[in-house]
Amino acid sequence: MNEPFAADAVSVRWRSALDAAEDALRAASRALPPDELARHRAALAHERAQALRYLKALARDDGTSDRLVHLTPHRDERRLLGLPAGVDACVFDLEGVLVGSVALHVAAWTQAFDELVWTWTDRLGVPILPFDPRTDYRTYVHDRPRLEGVHAFLASRGIALPEGDPDDPPDAETVHGLANRKNELLQRRIATLGVSAYHGSWQYLETALEAGVHTAVVSASENTPAILERAGLAAVVERYVGGAEVVAEHLRESPAPDRLLAACRGLHVEPEHAAVFETSTEGIEAARAGHFAYVVAIDQACRAQGADLVVPDLADLLERRLAA
């Protein structure tokens, strides 16, 4: 499992200690002489500045960027999130916003479908178009439960398979067998290649929780909990709506707001008090349909599609607020 960068993990503890000292000074402000109080505050500010220099050096020694290392007091952390007043929760699309797992899904779907296409081409003696990851992924399987994706692709190629059963082995020539084959290939890739959180994901989620803002994740993948765990994000995500929940609750895909609203229900927060972080036009439309308070697009292509804010990634959003 990936862990937060060393500087990030140390800064959380160091910031808590500095904040405790600052709270103690505030509590003692009426009892201490003004000149003594001023000396203590100056010493604390000096210590915070020294600690920040040390943490930035630690980040550089660790081979990571020091852009997001900070010791901002907890009372100011909500400002770092860049959210409007009244927003008490953040709902994140998993793939593309927090982690780069799309490539793993695409590779697994490609291999699973191509194995079937090759078999059917040999059997029928008629060429069948293989899975095209550039166009077929978004058209047939993106943001859909696994079985729906299998049905959609098979229909596009005129291939009819028996439905089978959920416990069919991955080599069974059934809809369930093909879905299980894709899942097997994906889990193998997760185990061997791992899943990395984007730079800034952990910091933004941690900052949100420390600021008292709830966090939830939505994804069509049944491997959502495993991906969060392997990416080191499980501890900073309060709730998730994954593939299992999508199927069990019959949650429609975007632009319907079903999954985003389900995440809010899990957090016990109304959408009017929640922000959504999305990467697609359909996701932004879903947030608007659900009447969410604030919509952030993590994709420059969404600039004209109705988002309140467009940024390349969460790291950029945090960096902007740190520099403000």
FENCORBEL-V776661 format. One record per residue. N is the residue number from 1. BURIAL is b if it has 9 or more other C-alpha atoms within 8 Angstrom, else e. Layout:
N_BURIAL / N_BURIAL
This chain:
1_e / 2_e / 3_e / 4_e / 5_b / 6_b / 7_b / 8_b / 9_b / 10_b / 11_b / 12_b / 13_e / 14_b / 15_b / 16_b / 17_e / 18_b / 19_b / 20_e / 21_b / 22_b / 23_e / 24_e / 25_b / 26_e / 27_e / 28_e / 29_b / 30_e / 31_e / 32_e / 33_e / 34_e / 35_e / 36_e / 37_b / 38_e / 39_e / 40_b / 41_b / 42_e / 43_e / 44_b / 45_e / 46_e / 47_e / 48_b / 49_e / 50_e / 51_b / 52_b / 53_e / 54_e / 55_b / 56_b / 57_b / 58_b / 59_b / 60_b / 61_e / 62_e / 63_e / 64_e / 65_e / 66_b / 67_e / 68_b / 69_b / 70_e / 71_b / 72_e / 73_b / 74_b / 75_e / 76_e / 77_b / 78_b / 79_e / 80_b / 81_b / 82_b / 83_b / 84_e / 85_e / 86_e / 87_b / 88_b / 89_b / 90_b / 91_b / 92_b / 93_b / 94_b / 95_b / 96_b / 97_b / 98_b / 99_b / 100_b / 101_b / 102_e / 103_e / 104_b / 105_b / 106_b / 107_b / 108_b / 109_b / 110_b / 111_b / 112_b / 113_b / 114_b / 115_e / 116_e / 117_b / 118_b / 119_e / 120_b / 121_b / 122_e / 123_e / 124_e / 125_e / 126_e / 127_e / 128_b / 129_e / 130_e / 131_e / 132_e / 133_b / 134_e / 135_e / 136_b / 137_b / 138_e / 139_e / 140_b / 141_b / 142_e / 143_b / 144_b / 145_b / 146_b / 147_b / 148_b / 149_b / 150_b / 151_b / 152_b / 153_b / 154_b / 155_b / 156_e / 157_e / 158_e / 159_e / 160_e / 161_e / 162_e / 163_e / 164_b / 165_e / 166_e / 167_e / 168_b / 169_e / 170_b / 171_e / 172_b / 173_e / 174_b / 175_b / 176_b / 177_b / 178_b / 179_b / 180_b / 181_b / 182_b / 183_b / 184_b / 185_b / 186_b / 187_e / 188_e / 189_b / 190_b / 191_e / 192_e / 193_e / 194_b / 195_b / 196_b / 197_b / 198_b / 199_e / 200_b / 201_b / 202_b / 203_b / 204_b / 205_b / 206_b / 207_b / 208_b / 209_b / 210_b / 211_b / 212_e / 213_b / 214_b / 215_b / 216_b / 217_b / 218_b / 219_b / 220_b / 221_b / 222_b / 223_e / 224_b / 225_b / 226_e / 227_b / 228_b / 229_b / 230_b / 231_b / 232_b / 233_b / 234_b / 235_e / 236_b / 237_b / 238_b / 239_b / 240_b / 241_b / 242_b / 243_b / 244_b / 245_b / 246_b / 247_b / 248_e / 249_e / 250_e / 251_b / 252_b / 253_b / 254_b / 255_b / 256_b / 257_b / 258_b / 259_b / 260_b / 261_b / 262_b / 263_b / 264_b / 265_b / 266_e / 267_b / 268_e / 269_b / 270_e / 271_b / 272_e / 273_b / 274_b / 275_b / 276_b / 277_b / 278_b / 279_b / 280_b / 281_e / 282_e / 283_b / 284_b / 285_b / 286_b / 287_b / 288_b / 289_b / 290_b / 291_e / 292_b / 293_b / 294_b / 295_b / 296_b / 297_b / 298_b / 299_b / 300_b / 301_e / 302_b / 303_b / 304_e / 305_e / 306_e / 307_b / 308_e / 309_e / 310_b / 311_b / 312_e / 313_b / 314_b / 315_b / 316_b / 317_b / 318_b / 319_b / 320_e / 321_b / 322_b / 323_e / 324_e
